[in-house]
Structures are given as structure tokens and as C-alpha cells.
């Protein structure tokens, strides 16, 4: 039995380690997080001092040139663009190769067969990369949705001050952090260099993939063609987007239990397999080389994927 003094010592040690880790995290990563929140377009503007070079650099950073050359991978390139990740072709191939090797080693250890392990590793590597990009895309769209009403308010104030739409758009690009700042800056630069206003905004909708942005594109396009009070339209649109955001957050809070259940049920088989393997390494040894194991594993993973899709559809819906 451990006496009371040792428990106090262990508690103080745990608290000291926790506070040390917190301090190191604050010192090492807080400055990096603040730096990463800087508007990317403003950083390039300070470095290049040429608007055309800034626009070309921003366009070059978006997407993967290797995927642009092949029409079959246009949807993958669109996902990369909307995720906001700056990935080159070499980086993408390196990540895919590393994931294939990692999954192959895990399945080779679990199944003991090279053929089925490789057959499972390739689609899982591609699926993991897809889920990572999809997650990055969702987070970027969520950040864009949160910033969009404030950016529209900046545009409205610029229009009330007498500035034209492109100048007001540039003000929003300078005053707003990424992702809205750089995206609005690209639109302002494209309009300045002669691209039609409607086309520039439509390009932004394609790059971002945020559904509410279509309201902004429609309002600006109709006002550009028929006239009207754009400031009043954008002011009402800003209020509408804020109300939709509040409703979206309320739905997310009500569906949090379902999402947590999906995560727990998905991780439970893998966690149990790892714990049992650590406690008794020979527990699965008798059936590891059985010919039915690859089929059973594939069926289990398929059913797990179907269950995740069903639960995802239950807690994610349009409104």
C-alpha cells in the first residue's frame, strides 16, 4: 500500500509536469499559431511588392500541378484547393507512399500475409489522405463561414463611405485574416487586372466551396447587372448569415452525442485488439493464418464504414 505522503508527492509531481508542459506549449506554439493567423496575401505583398506577382503566387500555391494535368483527378485537385493546403506533387506522393508502407506493416503484422496486407493498405492510405483533406476542407469552410459576416460588414462600411465595390473588397481583404482575407484579396486583384467581376466572384465560390457564399455571389451579380443599393443588400445578407450560423451551432450541439457515439464505436474494435494483443500476444495466433481471416476482416471493415456513413447522415443534414 502507498502511504499518504507518497500520494502527495505523486500529485505534486504530476502538477509540476502538467504546468511545465503547459508553459512549454505556450512558449513554443502560441507564437507560431499567432503567426499562422496572418493574412497570407499581406505576407506575400510585403515580400514581392508587386500585385501581379502576389496574385500569381497565390494561384500557384492553390492546387497541385500534377493533378491539373490529368482530367481524371480534377475532383481531387478541387478538394486540395478547397482544403487550403499548399501541397506539391512530390509532397502528395511522399505522403501516400508513407501511408501505404505504414498500413502494410500494420496489416502484415496482424494478418501475417503480404498479399491481403498490401490490398488493404493501398485503399486505406488513399482513404486516410482523402479524410484528412476533407477534414481540412470542412475546418476551412467553417472558419470562412465564421468570418464572412464580419467581412461583409467591412464591405458595407466601405460602400457607405463612398468607395466602389472593388476598393471596399480590398479593405475587407486587408482587415480580415485568412481564409477570407486572401480569398477576397484574390477577387479584388483579379477585378483590378481586368477580369469580369461576376467571373472573379464565381471563381472564389469554386475555390472556397462554402454554400452561403453563393448568396453573396448572386447578390453582387444581380446588383452589378440591374443596379440597386448594394450596401443594404449586403447588410441584410450579413444578418442572415449570422442567424444561419447560430442555427448551425445549435444543431451541432444537439447532435454532439451522436457524433461522439460514432467515434467511440469506431475505435472500440481497434482499441480492444491492441489491448488484447499487448496482454496476450498469442491470443490471436491460432487463427491469424486461417483463410477466412482476410474475408472476415474485409467484411468487418466494410460494415464499420457503412455504420459510420449512416451515423454521419443522421447527425449532418441540410437546413
C-alpha positions as CSV (number, residue, x, y, z in Angstrom):
1,X,0.0,0.0,0.0
2,X,1.1,3.6,-0.8
3,X,1.0,5.9,2.2
4,X,-0.4,9.4,2.2
5,X,2.9,11.2,1.8
6,X,3.7,9.3,-1.4
7,X,0.3,10.2,-2.8
8,X,1.0,13.9,-2.1
9,X,4.4,13.6,-3.7
10,X,2.9,11.9,-6.8
11,X,0.2,14.6,-7.0
12,X,2.7,17.4,-6.8
13,X,5.0,15.8,-9.4
14,X,2.0,15.4,-11.7
15,X,1.0,19.0,-11.3
16,X,4.6,20.2,-11.9
17,X,4.9,18.2,-15.1
18,X,1.5,19.4,-16.3
19,X,2.4,23.1,-15.6
20,X,5.8,22.6,-17.3
21,X,4.1,21.1,-20.4
22,X,1.6,24.0,-20.4
23,X,4.4,26.6,-20.2
24,X,6.4,24.9,-23.0
25,X,3.4,24.7,-25.2
26,X,2.6,28.4,-24.6
27,X,6.2,29.5,-25.3
28,X,6.8,27.3,-28.4
29,X,3.5,27.1,-30.1
30,X,1.5,30.1,-29.2
31,X,3.7,32.4,-31.3
32,X,3.5,30.0,-34.2
33,X,-0.3,29.9,-34.0
34,X,-0.5,33.7,-34.0
35,X,1.9,33.9,-36.9
36,X,-0.2,31.3,-38.9
37,X,-3.3,33.5,-38.5
38,X,-1.7,36.3,-40.5
39,X,-3.3,37.1,-43.9
40,X,-1.2,35.2,-46.5
41,X,-1.8,37.8,-49.2
42,X,-0.4,40.6,-46.9
43,X,2.7,38.5,-46.3
44,X,3.3,37.9,-50.0
45,X,2.6,41.6,-50.6
46,X,5.4,42.6,-48.2
47,X,7.8,40.1,-49.8
48,X,7.1,40.7,-53.5
49,X,5.9,44.4,-53.7
50,X,4.1,43.6,-57.0
51,X,0.4,42.9,-57.1
52,X,0.6,40.7,-60.2
53,X,3.4,38.6,-58.7
54,X,1.3,38.3,-55.5
55,X,-1.7,37.1,-57.5
56,X,0.4,34.6,-59.4
57,X,2.0,33.3,-56.2
58,X,-1.4,32.8,-54.6
59,X,-2.8,31.0,-57.6
60,X,0.3,28.8,-57.8
61,X,0.0,27.8,-54.2
62,X,-3.5,26.6,-54.7
63,X,-3.9,23.1,-56.1
64,X,-1.4,20.5,-57.3
65,X,0.0,21.0,-60.8
66,X,0.4,17.2,-61.2
67,X,-3.3,16.8,-60.8
68,X,-4.2,19.7,-63.0
69,X,-2.6,18.0,-66.0
70,X,-4.9,14.9,-65.7
71,X,-8.7,15.4,-66.2
72,X,-9.4,12.3,-64.1
73,X,-8.1,14.0,-60.9
74,X,-9.9,17.3,-61.2
75,X,-12.2,16.4,-58.3
76,X,-9.1,15.6,-56.2
77,X,-7.5,18.8,-57.1
78,X,-10.7,20.7,-56.2
79,X,-10.6,19.1,-52.8
80,X,-7.0,20.2,-52.3
81,X,-7.8,23.7,-53.4
82,X,-10.8,23.9,-51.0
83,X,-8.8,22.5,-48.2
84,X,-6.3,25.4,-48.4
85,X,-3.3,23.1,-48.1
86,X,-0.2,24.1,-50.0
87,X,0.8,20.7,-51.4
88,X,3.2,19.9,-54.3
89,X,3.1,16.8,-56.4
90,X,6.2,15.4,-54.7
91,X,4.7,16.0,-51.2
92,X,1.5,14.3,-52.1
93,X,3.3,11.2,-53.5
94,X,5.5,11.1,-50.4
95,X,2.6,11.2,-48.0
96,X,0.7,8.5,-50.0
97,X,3.8,6.3,-50.1
98,X,4.4,6.7,-46.3
99,X,0.8,5.8,-45.5
100,X,0.9,2.7,-47.8
101,X,4.1,1.5,-46.0
102,X,2.6,2.2,-42.6
103,X,-0.6,0.3,-43.2
104,X,1.2,-2.5,-45.0
105,X,3.4,-3.0,-41.9
106,X,0.4,-3.0,-39.6
107,X,-1.7,-5.5,-41.6
108,X,1.4,-7.6,-42.3
109,X,1.9,-7.9,-38.5
110,X,-1.8,-8.5,-37.9
111,X,-2.6,-10.9,-40.7
112,X,0.8,-12.5,-41.4
113,X,0.1,-12.4,-45.2
114,X,1.7,-9.9,-47.7
115,X,-0.9,-10.0,-50.4
116,X,-4.0,-9.2,-48.4
117,X,-2.0,-6.7,-46.3
118,X,-1.0,-4.8,-49.5
119,X,-4.5,-5.0,-50.9
120,X,-5.9,-3.4,-47.7
121,X,-3.0,-0.9,-47.3
122,X,-3.5,0.9,-50.7
123,X,-7.2,1.8,-50.3
124,X,-6.8,2.7,-46.7
125,X,-3.9,5.0,-47.4
126,X,-5.9,6.8,-50.1
127,X,-8.9,6.9,-47.8
128,X,-6.9,8.3,-45.0
129,X,-5.5,11.1,-47.2
130,X,-9.0,11.8,-48.5
131,X,-10.4,12.1,-45.0
132,X,-7.5,14.4,-43.9
133,X,-8.2,16.7,-46.9
134,X,-11.9,16.5,-46.3
135,X,-11.4,17.4,-42.6
136,X,-9.1,20.3,-43.6
137,X,-11.7,21.5,-46.1
138,X,-14.5,21.3,-43.5
139,X,-12.5,23.3,-41.0
140,X,-11.5,25.9,-43.6
141,X,-15.2,26.3,-44.7
142,X,-16.2,26.6,-41.0
143,X,-13.6,29.4,-40.5
144,X,-14.8,31.1,-43.7
145,X,-18.4,30.9,-42.5
146,X,-17.5,32.5,-39.2
147,X,-15.5,35.4,-40.8
148,X,-17.8,36.1,-43.7
149,X,-20.5,38.2,-41.9
150,X,-17.7,40.5,-40.4
151,X,-16.1,40.8,-43.8
152,X,-19.4,41.8,-45.3
153,X,-19.8,44.4,-42.6
154,X,-16.4,45.9,-43.7
155,X,-17.6,46.0,-47.3
156,X,-20.8,47.7,-46.2
157,X,-18.9,50.4,-44.3
158,X,-16.7,50.9,-47.3
159,X,-19.7,51.4,-49.6
160,X,-21.3,53.8,-47.1
161,X,-18.1,55.8,-47.1
162,X,-18.3,56.2,-50.9
163,X,-15.8,53.6,-52.1
164,X,-16.5,51.5,-55.1
165,X,-17.1,47.8,-54.6
166,X,-13.6,46.7,-55.6
167,X,-12.0,49.1,-53.1
168,X,-14.4,48.0,-50.4
169,X,-13.5,44.4,-51.2
170,X,-9.8,45.3,-50.8
171,X,-10.5,46.9,-47.4
172,X,-12.1,43.6,-46.3
173,X,-9.1,41.7,-47.6
174,X,-6.7,43.8,-45.6
175,X,-8.8,43.8,-42.4
176,X,-9.7,40.1,-42.3
177,X,-7.5,37.2,-41.5
178,X,-7.3,34.0,-43.6
179,X,-9.1,32.3,-45.2
180,X,-11.5,35.3,-46.0
181,X,-8.7,37.8,-46.3
182,X,-6.7,36.1,-49.0
183,X,-9.8,34.9,-51.0
184,X,-11.3,38.4,-51.1
185,X,-7.8,39.8,-52.0
186,X,-7.6,37.4,-54.9
187,X,-11.0,38.6,-56.1
188,X,-10.0,42.3,-55.8
189,X,-6.7,41.7,-57.7
190,X,-8.5,39.8,-60.4
191,X,-11.0,42.6,-60.9
192,X,-8.2,45.1,-60.9
193,X,-6.3,43.3,-63.6
194,X,-9.4,43.2,-65.9
195,X,-11.3,40.0,-65.0
196,X,-15.1,40.4,-65.0
197,X,-16.5,41.0,-61.5
198,X,-19.0,38.1,-61.8
199,X,-16.4,35.7,-63.1
200,X,-14.0,36.6,-60.3
201,X,-16.6,36.1,-57.6
202,X,-17.6,32.8,-59.2
203,X,-14.0,31.6,-59.1
204,X,-13.9,32.4,-55.4
205,X,-17.0,30.3,-54.8
206,X,-15.3,27.4,-56.6
207,X,-12.1,27.8,-54.6
208,X,-13.9,28.0,-51.2
209,X,-16.8,25.6,-51.6
210,X,-18.8,27.4,-48.9
211,X,-22.6,27.2,-49.7
212,X,-23.5,30.5,-48.1
213,X,-21.1,32.3,-50.4
214,X,-23.4,31.7,-53.3
215,X,-25.8,34.2,-51.7
216,X,-23.0,36.8,-51.8
217,X,-22.2,36.0,-55.4
218,X,-25.9,36.2,-56.5
219,X,-26.4,39.5,-54.7
220,X,-23.3,41.1,-56.2
221,X,-24.0,39.8,-59.7
222,X,-27.6,41.0,-59.8
223,X,-26.7,44.4,-58.4
224,X,-23.9,44.7,-61.0
225,X,-26.3,43.9,-63.8
226,X,-29.5,45.7,-62.7
227,X,-28.3,48.3,-60.1
228,X,-29.6,48.8,-56.6
229,X,-28.4,49.6,-53.1
230,X,-25.6,47.0,-52.6
231,X,-24.8,48.2,-49.1
232,X,-28.3,47.5,-47.9
233,X,-28.4,44.1,-49.6
234,X,-25.1,43.0,-48.1
235,X,-26.1,44.3,-44.7
236,X,-29.2,42.1,-44.7
237,X,-27.2,39.2,-46.0
238,X,-24.7,39.6,-43.1
239,X,-27.6,39.4,-40.6
240,X,-29.0,36.3,-42.5
241,X,-25.6,34.5,-42.4
242,X,-25.3,35.2,-38.7
243,X,-28.7,33.7,-37.9
244,X,-27.9,30.7,-40.0
245,X,-24.6,30.3,-38.2
246,X,-26.4,30.4,-34.8
247,X,-28.8,27.7,-36.0
248,X,-25.9,25.6,-37.3
249,X,-24.1,25.8,-34.0
250,X,-27.3,24.8,-32.1
251,X,-27.8,21.8,-34.3
252,X,-24.2,20.8,-33.8
253,X,-24.6,21.0,-30.0
254,X,-27.7,18.8,-30.1
255,X,-26.1,16.2,-32.3
256,X,-22.8,16.0,-30.4
257,X,-23.9,12.8,-28.6
258,X,-24.4,11.0,-31.9
259,X,-21.0,12.1,-33.2
260,X,-19.3,11.0,-30.0
261,X,-21.0,7.7,-30.2
262,X,-19.8,7.2,-33.7
263,X,-16.2,7.9,-32.7
264,X,-16.4,5.5,-29.7
265,X,-18.0,2.7,-31.6
266,X,-15.5,3.0,-34.5
267,X,-12.4,3.0,-32.2
268,X,-13.6,0.2,-29.9
269,X,-12.6,-2.8,-32.1
270,X,-9.1,-1.4,-32.7
271,X,-8.6,-0.5,-29.1
272,X,-9.7,-3.9,-27.9
273,X,-7.5,-5.6,-30.5
274,X,-4.5,-3.6,-29.3
275,X,-5.1,-4.2,-25.6
276,X,-5.6,-8.0,-26.1
277,X,-2.5,-8.2,-28.2
278,X,-0.4,-6.4,-25.6
279,X,-1.8,-8.5,-22.7
280,X,-1.7,-11.9,-24.5
281,X,0.3,-11.8,-27.8
282,X,-0.6,-15.4,-28.7
283,X,-4.3,-14.9,-28.2
284,X,-4.9,-14.4,-32.0
285,X,-2.0,-16.6,-33.0
286,X,-4.2,-19.7,-33.5
287,X,-6.5,-18.0,-36.1
288,X,-4.1,-15.5,-37.6
289,X,-3.2,-17.7,-40.7
290,X,-6.8,-19.0,-41.2
291,X,-8.0,-18.5,-44.8
292,X,-11.2,-16.9,-43.5
293,X,-9.4,-14.1,-41.7
294,X,-8.9,-11.8,-44.7
295,X,-12.6,-12.1,-45.7
296,X,-13.8,-11.6,-42.1
297,X,-11.5,-8.5,-41.7
298,X,-12.7,-7.1,-45.0
299,X,-16.4,-7.6,-44.1
300,X,-15.9,-6.1,-40.7
301,X,-14.2,-3.0,-42.1
302,X,-17.0,-2.7,-44.7
303,X,-19.7,-2.9,-42.1
304,X,-17.8,-0.4,-39.9
305,X,-17.6,2.0,-42.8
306,X,-21.4,1.6,-43.6
307,X,-22.2,2.2,-40.0
308,X,-20.1,5.4,-39.9
309,X,-21.8,6.7,-43.1
310,X,-25.3,6.0,-41.6
311,X,-24.4,7.8,-38.3
312,X,-22.9,10.7,-40.2
313,X,-26.1,11.1,-42.2
314,X,-28.0,11.1,-39.0
315,X,-26.2,14.0,-37.4
316,X,-25.4,16.0,-40.6
317,X,-28.2,17.4,-42.7
318,X,-29.1,20.4,-44.6
319,X,-31.5,23.1,-43.3
